[in-house]
Amino acid sequence: MRSNKAKYLTVYEELKQQITNEDYLIGDLLPAEPELQKRYNVSRITIRHAVDLLVDEGYVQRLHGVGTIIISQKKSLQLQKLLSFSEDNKGRNLHSSLFSFEATIPATLLAYSQLDLPKGAMVSCHERVRWIQDTPIGFHRIYCPSFISLSAEELEAPDASLYQLFQQKGYVVKKANETIESIAASEKLAKILKVEENSPLLYVQRSTKDQQDRLIEYAQIFYRGDQYRYSVELESP
């Protein structure tokens, strides 16, 4: 028992280090169990125990018929309350612009895992740049399941609110899960947000549910680290 525990902990630590070192990127698949068994010369149950720990800590997610996908390279933050973008910027000249819109595209591995969709499902995807006065403050990439119909016309207005659109269509936002981490700006994001490449960004992933507990949104949100903050209220358990 002691030996088995040492084996799966060793495999777990090595895989976690590879993930945090970015040997695997978010959206990549972890090698299949038989490959990991061969690599570490251990039993299938040992590999499963190791991967279970990675699942529990939020690094990976198992997808039926697909495999195990990397969903984070850092530990999740458990937060009790978050201010929305609009709430955090009340009284300021806030507006947004539509960067791109696709009404129907195949869901990425990450999108259909976060929206709990079947393999091969179609989604809509739109990207928006959020501004305060003349300063780009954030970049949002939003995936929605195909049962929610959205159009570019609905999203083009500078004051367009996705959650208001959801409500008009009968999907009332009730709860969301978020993970927050710091990342370096890619060349594309640096140009959009008008910062230097590799500047610090606040990266938020959000999965949102409606009043019937349906997953209706998966968001990837990038905020400038020098311009944006989250206000957090924590309560003891």
Order of alpha helices (4+ residues) and beta strands (2+ residues): alpha-alpha-alpha-beta-beta-alpha-beta-alpha-beta-beta-alpha-alpha-beta-alpha-beta-beta
